[in-house]
């Protein structure tokens, strides 16, 4: 099986706690539906800090990446099918799906 990372880009924050709970319930339902294919269910990013090429450090991100999920699938097409029904798309976010390559150590 190949491993794929679904990178969460953008997306709108819930306008109230009830909306947040409803969205999170949909997200958990989606992850549950993927079963054993899910290796890393949810990894939201918090307080990004950027190290720049000149060595300076700045607070914040240079991308719209807000988190990721890692799944196993037979092919990119299968991983894309999993992602097409992700509730993150319902809140205006996009998913970037990438195959994770094995690198020798």
C-alpha distances in whole Angstrom, upper triangle without the diagonal:
4,7,10,13,16,19,22,25,29,29,33,34,35,39,40,38,38,36,33,33,32,30,28,28,26,24,23,23,20,18,19,18,15,15,12,10,12,12,15,17,20,21,24,26,30,33,31,33,33,34,35,36,39,38,40,38,38,37,35,32,32,29,29,26,26,23,19,16,12,10,6,6,5,8,11,13,11,11,15,16,15,17,20,21,21,24,25,25,28,30,30,27,24,21,19,16,14,11,11,12,12,16,18,20
4,7,10,13,16,19,22,26,27,30,32,33,37,38,37,37,34,32,32,32,29,27,28,26,23,23,23,20,18,20,19,15,16,13,10,12,11,14,16,18,19,22,24,27,30,28,30,30,31,32,32,36,35,36,35,35,34,32,29,29,26,26,22,23,20,16,14,10,8,6,6,6,7,9,12,10,9,13,15,14,15,18,20,19,23,23,23,27,28,28,24,22,18,16,12,11,7,8,9,10,14,16,19
4,7,10,13,16,19,23,24,27,28,30,34,35,33,34,31,29,29,29,26,24,25,23,20,20,21,18,16,18,17,14,14,12,9,10,9,10,13,15,15,19,20,24,26,25,27,26,28,29,30,33,32,33,32,32,31,28,25,25,23,22,19,20,16,13,10,7,6,4,6,9,9,9,12,11,9,12,14,13,13,17,18,17,21,20,21,24,25,25,22,19,15,14,10,9,6,6,8,9,13,16,18
4,6,9,13,16,19,20,24,25,27,31,32,31,31,29,26,27,26,23,22,23,21,18,19,20,16,14,17,17,13,15,14,10,10,10,10,12,13,14,16,18,22,24,22,25,24,26,27,28,32,31,32,30,29,28,26,22,23,20,19,16,17,14,10,8,6,5,6,7,10,9,8,11,10,7,9,12,11,10,14,16,14,18,17,18,21,22,22,18,15,12,10,7,5,4,5,9,11,15,18,20
4,6,9,12,16,17,21,22,24,28,29,28,29,26,24,24,24,21,20,21,20,16,17,19,16,14,17,17,14,16,15,12,10,10,9,10,11,11,13,14,18,21,19,21,21,23,24,25,29,28,29,26,26,25,22,19,19,16,16,12,13,10,7,6,4,7,9,11,13,12,10,13,13,9,11,13,11,10,14,15,13,16,14,16,19,19,19,15,13,9,8,6,5,6,7,10,13,15,19,20
4,6,9,13,14,17,19,21,24,26,25,26,23,21,22,21,18,17,19,17,14,15,17,13,12,16,16,13,16,16,13,11,11,10,10,10,10,12,13,17,20,18,21,21,23,25,26,30,29,29,27,26,24,21,18,18,15,13,10,11,9,5,5,6,8,11,12,15,14,11,13,12,9,9,12,10,7,11,12,10,13,11,12,15,16,15,12,10,6,6,5,7,9,10,14,17,19,23,24
4,6,10,12,15,17,19,23,24,24,25,22,20,21,21,18,17,20,18,15,17,19,16,15,18,19,16,19,19,16,14,14,12,12,10,10,10,11,14,17,15,18,18,20,22,23,27,26,26,23,22,21,17,14,15,11,10,7,8,6,4,7,9,11,14,16,18,17,14,16,16,12,12,15,13,10,13,14,12,13,11,12,15,15,14,10,8,5,5,6,8,11,12,15,18,20,23,24
4,7,8,11,13,16,19,21,21,22,19,16,18,18,15,14,17,16,13,15,17,15,14,18,19,17,20,20,18,15,16,13,12,10,10,9,10,13,15,14,18,18,21,22,25,28,27,26,24,22,20,16,14,14,11,8,6,5,5,6,8,11,14,17,18,21,20,17,18,18,14,13,16,14,10,13,13,10,11,8,9,12,11,11,7,6,5,7,9,12,15,15,19,22,23,27,28
4,7,10,12,15,18,21,21,23,19,18,20,20,16,17,20,18,15,18,20,18,18,22,22,20,23,24,21,19,20,17,16,14,13,11,11,14,15,14,17,17,20,21,23,26,26,25,22,20,18,15,12,12,8,5,5,6,8,9,12,15,17,20,21,24,22,19,20,20,17,15,18,16,13,14,15,13,13,9,10,12,11,9,6,5,6,7,11,13,17,18,21,24,25,29,30
4,7,9,13,15,18,19,21,17,16,19,19,15,16,19,18,16,19,21,19,19,23,24,23,26,27,24,22,22,20,18,15,15,12,12,14,15,14,17,18,21,22,24,27,27,25,23,20,18,14,12,12,9,5,7,7,10,12,15,18,20,24,24,27,25,22,23,23,20,18,20,19,15,16,17,14,13,9,10,12,9,7,5,7,9,11,14,17,20,21,25,28,29,32,33
4,7,10,12,15,16,17,14,13,16,15,12,13,17,15,13,17,19,17,18,21,22,22,24,26,24,21,23,20,18,15,15,12,13,15,17,17,20,21,24,25,28,31,30,29,26,23,20,17,15,16,13,9,10,8,11,13,15,19,21,24,25,28,26,23,23,23,20,18,20,18,15,15,15,12,10,7,8,9,5,5,4,7,10,13,16,19,22,23,27,30,31,35,35
4,6,9,12,13,15,11,11,14,14,11,13,16,15,14,18,19,18,20,23,23,24,26,28,27,24,25,22,20,17,17,14,15,16,17,18,21,23,26,27,30,33,32,30,27,24,21,18,17,18,15,11,13,11,13,16,18,22,24,27,28,31,30,27,27,27,24,22,23,21,18,18,17,14,12,9,10,9,5,6,7,11,14,17,20,23,26,27,30,33,35,38,39
4,6,9,10,12,9,8,12,12,10,12,15,15,14,17,19,19,20,22,24,24,26,28,27,24,25,22,19,16,16,13,14,14,16,17,21,23,26,28,31,33,32,30,27,24,20,17,17,19,17,13,14,11,13,16,18,22,24,28,29,33,31,29,29,28,25,24,25,23,20,20,19,16,13,11,12,11,8,9,10,14,16,19,22,24,28,28,32,34,36,39,39
4,5,7,8,6,5,9,9,8,10,13,13,13,16,18,18,19,22,23,24,26,29,28,25,26,23,20,17,18,15,17,17,19,20,24,26,30,31,35,37,36,33,30,27,24,21,21,23,20,17,17,14,16,18,20,24,26,29,30,34,33,30,30,29,27,25,25,23,21,21,19,16,13,11,13,11,8,11,12,16,18,21,24,27,30,31,34,36,38,41,42
4,7,8,7,8,11,12,11,13,16,16,17,19,21,21,23,25,26,28,30,32,31,28,30,27,24,21,22,18,20,19,21,23,26,28,32,33,37,39,37,35,32,28,25,22,23,25,23,19,20,17,20,22,24,27,29,33,34,37,36,34,34,33,30,29,29,27,24,24,22,20,16,15,16,14,11,13,15,19,21,25,27,30,33,34,38,40,42,45,45
4,6,5,6,9,10,11,12,15,16,17,19,20,21,23,25,26,28,30,32,31,29,30,27,24,21,22,19,20,20,21,24,27,30,34,35,39,41,39,37,33,30,27,24,25,27,25,22,22,19,21,23,24,28,30,34,35,38,38,35,35,34,31,30,30,28,25,26,23,21,17,17,18,16,13,16,18,21,23,27,29,32,35,35,39,41,43,46,46
4,5,5,6,9,10,10,12,14,15,16,18,20,21,22,24,26,27,30,30,27,28,25,22,19,20,18,20,19,21,24,27,30,34,36,39,41,39,37,33,31,27,25,25,28,26,23,22,19,20,22,23,27,28,32,34,37,37,35,35,33,31,30,30,27,25,25,23,20,17,17,19,17,15,18,19,22,24,27,29,32,34,35,38,40,42,45,44
4,5,5,6,9,10,11,13,14,15,17,19,20,21,23,25,26,29,29,26,28,26,22,20,22,20,22,22,24,27,30,33,37,39,42,44,42,40,37,34,30,28,28,30,28,25,24,21,22,23,24,27,28,32,33,37,37,35,34,33,30,29,29,26,24,24,22,19,16,16,19,16,14,18,19,23,24,28,29,32,35,35,39,41,43,46,46
4,5,5,6,9,10,11,12,14,16,17,19,20,21,23,25,28,27,25,27,24,21,19,20,18,20,21,23,25,29,31,35,37,40,42,41,39,35,32,29,26,26,28,25,22,21,18,19,21,22,25,26,30,31,34,34,32,31,30,27,26,26,23,21,21,19,16,13,13,15,12,11,14,16,19,21,24,26,29,32,33,37,39,41,44,44
4,5,5,6,9,10,10,12,14,15,16,18,20,21,23,26,25,22,24,21,18,15,17,14,17,17,20,22,26,28,32,34,37,39,38,36,32,29,26,23,23,25,23,20,19,16,16,18,19,22,24,27,29,32,32,30,30,28,26,25,25,22,20,21,18,15,12,12,14,12,11,14,15,18,19,22,24,27,30,30,34,36,38,41,41
4,5,5,6,9,10,10,12,14,15,16,18,20,21,24,24,21,23,21,17,15,17,16,19,19,22,24,28,31,34,36,40,42,40,38,35,32,29,26,26,28,26,23,21,18,18,19,19,23,24,27,29,32,32,31,30,28,26,26,25,22,21,21,18,16,13,13,16,14,13,17,17,20,21,24,25,28,30,31,35,36,39,41,42
4,6,5,6,9,10,11,13,15,15,17,19,21,24,24,21,24,21,18,16,19,18,21,21,24,26,30,32,36,38,41,43,42,40,37,34,31,28,27,29,27,23,22,19,19,20,19,23,23,27,28,31,31,29,29,27,25,24,23,20,19,19,16,14,11,12,14,12,12,15,16,19,20,24,25,28,30,31,35,37,39,42,43
4,5,5,6,9,10,11,12,14,15,17,19,22,21,19,21,19,15,14,16,15,18,19,22,23,27,29,33,35,38,40,39,37,34,31,28,25,24,26,23,20,19,16,16,16,16,20,20,24,25,28,28,26,26,24,22,21,20,18,16,16,13,11,7,8,11,9,9,12,13,15,16,20,21,24,27,28,31,33,36,39,39
4,5,5,6,9,10,11,12,14,16,17,20,19,17,18,16,12,11,13,13,16,17,21,22,26,28,32,34,37,39,38,36,33,31,27,25,24,26,23,20,18,15,14,15,14,18,19,22,24,27,27,26,26,24,21,21,20,17,16,17,14,11,9,10,13,12,11,15,14,17,17,20,21,24,26,26,30,32,34,37,37
4,5,5,6,9,10,11,12,15,16,19,19,17,19,17,14,13,16,16,19,21,24,26,30,32,35,37,40,43,41,40,37,34,31,28,27,30,27,23,22,18,17,17,16,19,19,22,24,27,28,26,26,24,21,21,20,17,17,17,14,12,10,12,14,13,14,17,17,19,19,22,22,25,27,28,31,33,36,39,39
4,5,5,6,9,10,11,13,15,18,18,16,19,17,13,13,16,16,20,22,25,26,30,32,35,37,40,42,41,40,37,35,31,28,27,29,25,22,20,18,17,16,15,18,18,21,22,25,25,24,23,21,19,18,17,14,13,14,10,9,6,9,11,10,11,15,15,16,16,20,20,23,25,26,30,32,35,38,38
4,5,5,6,9,10,11,13,16,15,13,15,13,10,9,13,13,16,19,22,23,27,29,32,34,36,39,38,37,34,32,29,26,24,26,23,19,17,15,13,13,11,14,15,18,19,23,23,21,21,19,16,16,16,12,11,13,10,7,6,8,11,10,11,14,13,14,14,17,17,20,22,23,26,28,31,34,35
4,5,5,6,9,10,11,14,14,12,14,13,9,9,13,14,18,20,23,25,28,30,33,36,38,41,39,38,35,33,30,28,26,28,25,22,20,17,15,14,12,14,15,17,19,23,23,22,22,20,18,18,17,14,14,15,12,10,9,11,14,14,15,18,17,18,17,19,19,22,23,23,27,28,31,34,34
4,6,5,6,9,10,14,14,12,16,15,11,13,16,17,21,23,27,28,32,33,36,38,41,44,42,42,38,37,34,31,29,31,28,25,22,20,18,17,14,16,15,18,19,22,23,22,21,19,17,18,16,13,13,14,11,10,9,12,14,14,16,19,18,19,18,20,20,23,24,25,28,30,33,36,37
4,5,5,7,9,12,12,10,14,13,10,11,15,16,20,22,26,26,30,32,34,36,38,42,40,40,37,35,32,29,27,29,25,22,20,18,16,14,12,13,12,15,16,19,19,18,18,15,13,14,12,9,9,11,8,6,7,10,12,12,14,17,16,16,14,17,16,19,20,21,25,27,30,33,34
4,5,5,7,9,9,7,10,10,7,9,13,14,18,21,25,25,28,30,33,35,37,40,38,38,35,34,31,28,26,28,25,22,19,17,15,12,9,11,10,13,14,18,18,18,18,15,13,14,13,9,10,13,10,8,10,12,14,15,17,19,17,17,15,17,16,18,19,19,23,24,27,30,31
4,5,5,9,10,9,12,12,9,12,16,18,21,24,28,28,32,33,36,38,40,43,42,42,38,37,35,32,30,32,28,26,23,21,18,16,13,14,12,14,15,19,20,20,20,17,15,17,15,12,13,15,12,11,13,15,17,18,19,22,20,20,18,20,19,21,21,22,25,26,30,32,33
4,5,9,9,10,13,14,12,14,18,20,23,26,30,30,34,35,38,40,41,45,43,43,40,39,36,33,31,33,29,27,24,22,20,17,14,14,12,14,14,17,18,18,17,14,13,15,12,9,12,13,10,10,12,15,16,17,19,22,20,20,18,20,18,21,21,22,25,27,30,33,34
4,7,6,6,10,12,10,13,16,19,22,25,29,29,32,33,35,37,39,42,41,41,38,37,35,32,30,31,27,25,22,21,18,15,11,11,9,10,10,13,15,15,15,11,10,12,11,7,10,12,11,10,13,15,16,18,20,22,20,19,16,18,15,17,17,18,21,23,26,29,31
4,5,6,9,12,10,14,17,20,23,26,30,30,33,34,37,39,40,44,42,42,39,39,36,34,32,33,30,28,25,23,20,17,13,12,10,10,12,14,17,18,18,14,13,16,14,11,14,16,14,14,16,18,20,21,23,25,23,22,19,21,18,20,19,19,22,23,27,29,30
4,5,7,10,10,14,17,20,23,26,30,30,33,34,35,38,39,42,41,41,39,38,36,34,31,33,30,28,25,23,20,17,13,11,9,8,10,13,16,17,18,14,13,16,16,12,15,18,17,16,19,20,22,24,25,27,24,23,20,21,18,19,18,17,20,20,24,26,27
4,6,9,10,13,16,19,22,25,28,28,31,31,33,35,37,40,39,39,37,36,34,32,29,30,27,26,22,21,18,14,11,9,5,5,7,10,12,13,14,11,10,13,12,10,12,15,15,14,17,18,20,22,24,25,22,20,17,17,15,15,14,14,17,18,21,24,25
4,6,6,9,12,15,18,21,25,24,27,29,30,33,34,38,36,36,34,33,31,28,26,27,25,23,19,18,15,11,8,6,4,6,9,13,14,15,16,13,11,14,14,10,12,15,14,13,15,16,18,20,21,23,20,19,16,16,14,15,14,14,17,18,21,24,25
4,6,9,11,15,17,20,24,23,26,27,28,31,32,35,33,34,32,31,30,27,25,27,24,23,19,18,14,11,8,5,5,7,11,14,16,16,18,15,13,16,17,13,14,18,18,16,18,18,20,23,23,25,21,20,17,17,15,14,13,12,15,15,18,21,21
4,6,7,11,13,16,20,19,22,24,25,28,30,33,31,31,28,28,26,24,22,24,21,20,16,15,11,8,5,5,7,10,13,17,18,17,19,17,14,16,17,14,14,18,17,15,17,16,19,21,21,22,19,18,15,16,14,14,14,13,16,17,19,22,22
4,7,10,13,16,20,20,23,25,27,30,32,35,33,33,30,29,26,24,22,24,21,19,16,14,10,8,5,7,8,11,14,18,19,18,19,17,14,16,16,13,13,16,15,12,13,13,16,18,18,20,17,17,14,16,14,16,16,16,19,20,23,25,26
4,6,10,12,16,17,20,22,24,27,29,32,30,30,27,25,23,20,19,21,18,16,13,11,7,6,5,8,11,14,17,21,21,20,21,19,16,17,18,14,13,16,15,12,13,12,15,17,16,18,15,15,13,15,14,16,17,16,20,21,23,26,26
4,6,9,13,13,16,18,21,23,26,29,27,26,23,22,20,17,16,18,16,15,11,9,5,5,6,9,12,16,19,22,22,21,23,21,17,19,20,17,15,19,18,15,15,13,16,19,17,18,15,16,14,15,15,16,17,16,19,20,22,25,24
4,7,10,11,14,17,20,22,25,27,25,25,21,20,17,14,13,16,14,12,9,6,4,6,9,12,15,19,22,25,25,23,24,23,19,20,22,19,16,19,19,15,15,12,15,17,15,16,13,14,13,15,16,17,19,18,22,23,24,27,27
4,7,7,11,13,16,19,21,24,22,21,17,16,13,11,10,13,12,11,8,5,5,8,11,14,18,21,24,27,26,24,26,25,22,22,24,21,19,22,22,18,18,15,18,19,17,18,15,15,15,15,17,18,20,19,22,23,24,27,26
4,6,9,12,16,18,22,24,21,20,16,14,11,10,10,14,13,12,10,8,9,12,15,18,21,25,27,31,30,28,30,29,25,26,28,25,22,25,25,21,20,17,20,22,19,19,17,18,18,19,21,21,24,22,25,26,27,29,28
4,6,10,13,16,20,21,19,17,13,11,8,7,8,12,13,13,12,10,12,15,18,21,24,28,30,34,33,30,33,32,28,28,31,28,25,28,28,24,23,20,23,24,21,21,19,20,20,21,23,23,26,24,27,28,28,30,29
4,7,10,13,16,18,16,14,11,9,7,5,5,9,10,11,10,9,11,14,17,20,23,27,29,32,31,28,31,31,27,27,30,27,24,27,27,24,24,20,22,24,21,21,18,19,19,19,21,21,23,22,24,25,25,28,27
4,7,10,13,14,12,11,7,6,5,5,6,9,11,13,13,13,14,17,20,22,26,29,32,34,33,31,33,33,30,30,32,30,28,30,31,27,27,24,26,28,25,24,22,22,22,21,23,23,25,23,25,26,26,28,26
4,6,10,11,10,8,6,5,6,6,6,7,10,13,13,14,16,18,21,23,27,29,32,34,33,30,33,33,29,29,33,31,28,30,32,28,28,25,26,29,26,25,22,22,22,21,23,22,24,23,24,25,24,26,25
4,7,8,6,6,5,7,9,10,10,10,13,16,16,17,18,20,24,25,28,31,33,35,34,31,34,35,31,32,35,33,30,33,34,31,32,28,30,32,30,28,26,25,25,23,25,23,25,23,24,25,23,25,24
4,5,5,5,6,8,11,12,11,10,13,17,17,19,21,22,26,27,30,33,34,37,35,32,35,36,32,32,36,34,32,34,36,33,33,29,31,33,31,29,26,26,25,24,25,24,26,25,25,26,25,27,25
4,5,7,9,11,15,15,14,13,16,19,19,22,23,24,28,28,31,33,35,37,35,32,35,37,33,33,37,36,33,35,37,35,35,32,33,36,33,31,29,28,27,25,26,25,26,25,25,26,24,25,24
4,6,9,11,15,16,16,15,18,22,22,25,26,28,31,31,35,37,39,41,39,36,39,40,37,37,40,39,37,39,41,38,38,35,36,38,36,34,31,31,30,28,30,28,30,28,28,29,27,28,27
4,7,10,13,15,15,15,18,22,22,23,24,26,29,30,34,36,38,40,38,36,39,40,36,37,40,39,36,39,40,37,38,34,35,38,35,34,31,31,30,28,30,28,30,28,28,28,26,27,26
4,7,10,13,14,14,17,20,21,22,24,26,29,31,34,37,39,41,40,37,40,41,37,37,40,39,36,38,40,36,37,33,34,37,34,33,30,30,30,28,30,29,31,29,30,30,28,30,28
4,7,10,11,12,15,18,18,19,21,23,27,28,32,35,37,39,38,35,38,39,35,35,38,36,34,36,37,34,34,30,32,34,31,30,27,27,27,26,28,27,29,28,29,29,28,30,28
4,6,8,10,13,16,16,17,19,22,26,28,31,34,36,39,38,35,37,38,34,34,37,35,32,34,35,32,31,28,29,31,28,27,25,25,26,25,27,27,29,28,29,31,29,31,30
4,7,10,12,14,15,15,17,20,24,26,30,33,35,38,37,34,36,36,33,32,35,33,30,32,33,29,29,25,27,29,25,25,23,23,24,24,26,26,29,27,29,31,30,32,31
4,7,9,10,11,11,14,17,21,23,27,30,32,35,34,31,33,33,30,29,32,30,27,29,29,26,25,22,23,25,22,21,19,20,20,20,23,23,26,25,27,29,29,31,30
4,5,7,8,9,12,15,19,21,24,28,29,32,30,27,30,30,26,26,29,27,24,26,27,24,23,20,21,23,20,19,17,17,17,17,20,20,23,22,24,26,26,29,28
4,7,9,11,14,16,20,22,25,28,30,32,30,27,29,30,26,25,28,27,24,26,27,24,24,21,21,24,21,19,17,16,17,16,19,19,22,22,24,26,25,28,28
4,5,9,11,13,17,19,22,25,26,29,27,23,25,26,23,22,25,24,20,22,23,21,21,17,18,20,18,16,13,13,13,12,16,16,19,19,22,24,24,28,28
4,6,9,12,15,18,21,24,25,28,26,23,24,25,21,20,23,21,18,19,20,18,17,14,14,17,14,12,10,10,11,11,15,16,19,20,23,25,26,29,30
4,6,8,12,14,18,21,22,25,23,20,22,22,19,18,21,19,16,18,19,16,16,12,14,16,14,13,10,10,9,10,12,14,17,17,20,22,23,27,27
4,7,11,14,17,21,23,26,24,22,23,23,19,19,21,19,16,18,18,15,14,11,13,15,13,13,10,10,10,11,14,15,18,18,21,24,25,28,28
4,7,10,14,17,20,23,22,20,21,21,17,17,19,17,14,17,17,13,14,11,13,16,14,15,11,11,10,11,12,14,16,16,19,21,22,25,26
4,7,10,14,16,19,18,16,18,17,13,14,16,14,11,15,15,12,13,11,13,16,15,16,12,11,9,9,10,11,13,12,16,18,20,23,24
4,7,10,13,16,16,15,16,15,11,13,14,11,10,13,14,11,13,11,14,17,17,17,14,13,10,10,10,11,12,12,15,17,20,23,24
4,7,10,13,14,13,15,13,10,12,14,11,11,15,15,13,16,15,17,20,20,20,17,15,12,12,9,10,10,9,13,14,17,20,21
4,7,10,11,11,13,10,7,11,12,9,10,14,14,13,16,16,17,20,21,22,19,17,13,13,10,10,10,10,13,15,18,21,22
4,7,9,10,12,9,8,11,12,10,12,15,16,15,19,19,20,23,25,25,22,20,16,15,12,11,10,10,12,14,17,20,22
4,6,7,9,6,6,9,10,9,11,14,15,16,19,20,20,23,25,25,22,20,16,15,12,12,10,11,13,15,19,22,24
4,7,8,6,8,11,11,12,14,16,18,19,22,23,23,26,28,28,25,22,19,17,14,13,11,13,14,15,19,22,24
4,5,5,6,9,10,11,13,14,17,18,21,22,21,24,26,26,23,20,16,15,11,11,9,12,13,15,19,22,25
4,5,5,6,9,10,10,12,15,16,19,19,18,22,24,23,20,16,13,11,8,8,7,11,13,16,19,22,25
4,5,5,6,9,10,11,13,15,19,19,18,21,23,22,20,17,14,13,10,11,11,14,16,19,23,26,29
4,5,5,6,9,10,12,13,17,18,17,20,23,22,20,17,14,14,11,12,11,14,17,19,23,26,28
4,5,5,6,9,11,11,15,15,15,18,20,20,17,14,11,11,7,9,9,12,15,17,21,24,26
4,5,5,6,9,10,14,14,13,16,18,17,15,12,9,9,7,10,11,14,17,20,23,27,29
4,5,5,7,9,13,14,13,16,18,18,16,14,12,13,11,13,14,17,20,23,26,29,32
4,6,6,7,11,12,12,15,17,17,15,14,11,12,10,13,14,16,19,22,25,28,30
4,5,5,9,9,9,12,14,14,12,10,7,9,8,11,13,16,19,22,25,28,30
4,6,9,10,8,10,13,13,12,10,9,11,10,14,16,19,22,25,28,32,34
4,6,9,8,9,12,13,12,12,11,13,13,17,18,21,24,27,30,34,35
4,5,6,8,10,11,10,10,9,12,12,15,18,19,23,26,29,32,33
4,5,5,7,10,9,10,10,14,15,19,21,23,26,29,32,35,36
4,5,6,7,6,7,8,12,13,17,20,21,25,27,30,33,34
4,5,5,5,6,7,11,13,17,20,22,25,28,31,35,36
4,6,7,9,11,15,17,21,23,25,29,32,34,38,39
4,6,9,12,15,18,21,24,26,29,32,34,38,39
4,7,10,13,16,20,23,25,29,32,34,37,38
4,7,10,13,16,20,21,25,28,30,33,34
4,7,10,13,17,19,22,25,27,31,32
4,6,10,13,15,18,22,24,28,29
4,7,10,12,15,19,21,25,26
4,7,10,13,16,19,22,24
4,6,9,13,15,19,21
4,6,10,13,16,19
4,7,9,13,15
4,6,10,12
4,7,9
4,6
4
